Amino acid sequence: MIGLVALLISLLLPPAALASHLDTPKCRRDLAMAGQLVDGIAMRENSVKPGDIAGLCRLLRKNLPEMITSRDAMDRCLTGHDHGENVGQMDASIDDIRYVLRTKCGGR
C-alpha cells in the first residue's frame, strides 16, 4: 500500500498540472514548495525495509505533515480538473497514512 502512495504522490505535480493554477506569486511559491515536499516524500519511500513496522511508522509520521502542507497548497492554488484530481489523490493518500498509523503504529 505504501508503494501505491509513493506512486500517487510522485505523479501529483507534473509540469502540465501547473497549467491550471492561480498565477500569483504566493501560489507559484506554495506549489514549488509542495513539489519539493512531494519529491522528498517520494525519495524517502524506499528507506524502510519490508517488515520494519517501527521504521514504517517513523516514515509515515514524518510524511504526514508534509503531505498535509502540500495538499493545502494544492487546494488553495490548483484549479479545475487538476484541483479535483490532485487534491483528491492527496486526500486518499493522507487517509491511507492515517489508517496505517492508527491500526499499525499505536494510534498515532
Secondary structure, DSSP 8 states (H G I E B T S, - for coil): -HHHHHHHHHTS--GGGGGSB--SHHHHHHHHHHHHHHHHHHHHGGGS-TT-HHHHHHHHHHHHHHHHHHHHHHHHHB-HHHHHHHHHHHHHHHHHHHHHHHHHSTT-
